[in-house]
Amino acid sequence: MILVALLSALIGISLGLLGGGGSILAVPVLAYGAGMPAKEAIATSLLVVGTTSLFAMLQHARAGKVEWRTGFVFSGAAMAGAYLGGFAAQWFSGTTLLLLFAAMMVVTAGAMFRGRKDRGPATERASLPIAMVILEGLVVGGATGLVGAGGGFLVVPALVLLGGMDMHRAIGTSLLVIGLKSFAAFAGHVAHVQIDIPLALLVTGAAVAGTFVGARLARSIPADRLRKGFAVFVLVMAAYVIWREAGQTLVTLMPAWAWASVAFAAIAGAIIASVARGRVAGHGGPAH
């Protein structure tokens, strides 16, 4: 339980630093750290991430970095999608849900590697594109409800593009959206999943404490370095989830020599790409 509590603090640290990523950590912590079955882990993670996000959002709200109108419009659609996704989860096996979750982790890591372009102060749109906001909210909410993922790293870009927000306001508003739609998704799951309340309270308390640590660390750690390091960690976790849930099947379908060939090709490709970048940088240097 001590280890689970320490790992749970990382959920809040992630939300405090990046405005997202909580569910990416919460599900593996609960499924593999606490030994919960997949569906119970996903449902509990929604309760943990929802509560933690709202606590983190309060810190942004005090600084005036939450756009309430846009946030509630987006949240309404996301909550509907999240409830439906959470309810539909009963028709999938736990292994399928975890593999879908791993796929979301890979997508999230890719988004983190690319980063987000802060367009600086943005003028909020005079009128929101309501239809697009509702559609985006339903899609993001459905992903959250089904597999317990698809939080800030999907919500923030949508708020920047649809709401005309700068990054700081988008992150603060995304925490409001994440909190509300996580509770809606939890309501969909709890209809067919039993929750270990004491464990959920322990993980939530540690995660909430982590948000304050994350907010403090955000002032001293370069955001770009932190984001890319966290993206590597997410990819490692995704690989671990895939191996735990489908490793034996993959080994059966693909012999050892094939895996060795894939690994060799990946390493060779990385080396060639590195050399090519070095040559381009050399040619692009100052002329003598």
N, C-alpha and C positions, 0 to 999 in steps of 0.2 A: 504493500500500500504506500510505503514511503517513496518507492521508485515511481509508482503511478502518479503520486502527487507532484513529484519533481518534474516528470515528463508533462504533466498537465499544465504546469506553469508555463511551458513553452507555447501552449495554445494562446494564452493571454499575451505573452511577449510578442508573438507573431502578429496578433491583432493590433496591439499597441504600436508596433513598429511599422507595419505594412498596410493596415486597414483590411486585412484578409488573411487567408491561409489557415484559419483556425480549424476548419473541418478537415483539412489535409492532414493535420496532426492528430486531431481528436479520434478519428476512427481507428487508425493503427494503435494508438495508445490504449484504447478501450478493448479492441479486438485481440491484440497480441500482448500488450502489457498487463491488462487486467483479466485476460482470458475470457472475455464475453463472446457469446455467439454473434455472428455477423449482423443479424437483423437488430438484436438488442444494442450492439455497439453503435450502429448507424442511428437508431432512434435516440439513444442517450447522448450521442454527440450533438444532435440538433438542440437538445435542451441545454447542454453545456455552452455551445457556441452562441445560441440565442441570448442567454443570460449575459455571457461575457461581452458580447458585442454591444449590448445596451449600456453596460457599465463603461466600456471604452468610448461609446458615443457621447456620454455625458461630458467627458473631458473636452471633446471637440465642440460640443454645444456651448460650453462656457466661453469658448473663444469666438463664438458666432460663426462656426464653420459647418453648420448643418442647414441645408435648404429644406425646410419642413414641407412646403407644398409639393415640390417635386418628389421628395422622399415618400410621402404618404400615397401619392398617385402610383408611383412605381411599386410601393409595398403592397397596395391593394391587389394589383394584378399578380405580383409574385407570390402573395399568400394563397391566392386561389390555385395557382399552379403547384405550389409546394404541398398544399393539402392533398390535391389529386395525385401528385407524385408519391407522397407518403402512403396514401391509401393503396395505390397500385403496386407498391413494393411487396405486398403479400403474395403476388402472383409470380414472383421471381425467387429462385433459390438464393441462399446466402452467398454461395460461391459466385453466382452470376452478378450479384450486387457488388461484391468486392472487386471483381474484375472490371466492372463498369466504373467503379470508384478509382481503380488504378488508371484507367484510361483518362479520367478527368484529371488525375494528378499529372499525367504526362502533358496534357493540354495546358494546365496551370503552369507547369515548369517552363514550357515554351513561351508563354506570355510573360513570365518573369524574366527570362533571358533577354527577350526583346526590350522589356522595359516599357514605360509609359512616357510619352512626350508631354511635358507640362507646357501648355500653351500660354502660360502666364495668366494674368488677370483676364477673365472672360466676362463678357456681358451676357447675363442670363436671358434666354429667349423671352420675348414679350408674351408669346403663347406657346405652350408645350405641344409637340406633336403627339397628341393623346393616343392615337391608334398605335403608333410605333412604340410608345412607352408601355402600353398595355401588352402588346405582342412580346416585346423584349422581357417584360416582367413575367409573363406566363412561361416563357421558355426557361429563363434562369430559375424561376421558382420550381418548375417541374424537375429540373436537374437536381436541385437541392433536395427536394422531397424524395426523389427516388433513391439516390445513392449517398445523400448527406454531404454533397460537395457542390461546387459551383457558386462560391460566395463572392468575396470582394473582387477577385481578379476577373470576374465577369460583370459585376455590377458597376465598378468604377468606370471602365471605358464607356459603358452605356450611358452613364450619367454625364460624362464629359461630352459625348457626341449629341445626346438627345436633350440634355438639360442646359447645355452651354456653360458648364461649370469649370472653374479652375480645379487643379488636382486636390488642393487642400479641402475645398468644400465637397468635392466628389468623394473623398475618403471618409469624411465625417458623415455625409449623408448615406454612404454605402453601409456604414455600421448600423444605422437605423433600419435600413432595408433588410440587412442580414439578420438582425435580431427578430424583426416581425415575421419574416418568412420562415425562419427556423422554427419559431413557435407554431406556425401554421402547419409546417411539415411534421413536427412532432405530434400534433393533434391527429394527423393522418396515420402515423405509425402506432400511436399508443392504443388505437382501436384493436390492434391485433398483436401487440408486443408487450411483454411484461418488463417493467423498469426496476432496476435495483436502486431505490431512492437513496440510501446512505452512500453508496458508491458515487452516484450522480452528484450528490451534494459535495463530496470530497473533491471530485475532479473540478466541479464548477468553482468552488472556493479557491482552489489553487490557480485556476485559470484567471479568475478575476484579479487575484493578487499579481499575476504576471502582467496584466495590462498596465499597471503602474510602473513596473520595471521596464516594460517595453517603451512606454512613453518617455521615460528618463533616458534610456539608452539611445533613443532616436536622435537625441541632440548631439551625441558624440560619435556615432558610427556612420561612416559614409553610406548613404542610401544605396548607391549603385553596387558597392561591394557586398553589402548585406543581402540585397535582392538576388544577386547571382549566386552567392554562397547558399542561400536558402533554396534556390532553384535546383542546385546540385543535390541537396539533401532530399528534396521532393522526388527527384528522379530515382535516387537510391531506394527510397521508401516504396515507390511504385514498383520497382524491380522486385523488391522483397515480397510485396503483396502478391504479385503475379506468380512468383516462385512458390509461395506458400499455398496458393489456391490452385495453380495449374502446372506446377513444376514437373510432377511425375508424368502428366499427360504430354507435356512438351518433350520430355526426354524420350518417351515412347515413340512419338511421331517423328522425331528428328534425331538421328544417331550422333554419336560423339564427334565424328569427323566433320559433320555438317556444322555443328556448333563451333568447332575450332576454325573452320573456314570463315564463318561469319565474324568471329572475333578477330581473325587475322585481317580480313578485309576492312573492318572498322578501324583497327589500329593503323593499317597502311593508309587508309583514306585520311585519317587525322594527321599523319606525318606529311603526306603530300600537300594537304591544305595548308599546314603550317609553313612548309617550304615555299609554297606559292605566295603566301601572304608576305613572307620575308623578302622575296624577290620584288614583289610589287612595291613594298615599302622602300627597298633599296633604290629602285628606279625613280621613285617619287621624291627622293631626297634632293637637297639643294645642289644645283649644278656647280662644277668647279671651273 
